[in-house]
Amino acid sequence: MMKKLGRKSGQSTVEYVIVFTAIATALIIAATQIIRPAVNSTYSQAGSSINQAGNYFGRTAGMGWINRR
């Protein structure tokens, strides 16, 4: 009677690695296509709000006294 040299678990490990790689690739693609634009939009809106607040402060309380002469 011959003894089997290979085990079935080696093949299933390779299959798990392939599935994991496919899922990781899908997540990376989703992150670059969906999440990045949303984050960029949020940062853009925040920067615009900060700029508007700075301009308002500059006109009213900050450097406004220079223009009142």
Rosetta blueprint (number, residue, H / E / L):
1 M L
2 M L
3 K L
4 K L
5 L L
6 G L
7 R L
8 K H
9 S H
10 G H
11 Q H
12 S H
13 T H
14 V H
15 E H
16 Y H
17 V H
18 I H
19 V H
20 F H
21 T H
22 A H
23 I H
24 A H
25 T H
26 A H
27 L H
28 I H
29 I H
30 A H
31 A H
32 T H
33 Q H
34 I H
35 I H
36 R H
37 P H
38 A H
39 V H
40 N H
41 S H
42 T H
43 Y H
44 S H
45 Q H
46 A H
47 G H
48 S H
49 S H
50 I H
51 N H
52 Q H
53 A H
54 G H
55 N H
56 Y H
57 F H
58 G H
59 R H
60 T H
61 A H
62 G H
63 M L
64 G H
65 W H
66 I H
67 N H
68 R H
69 R L
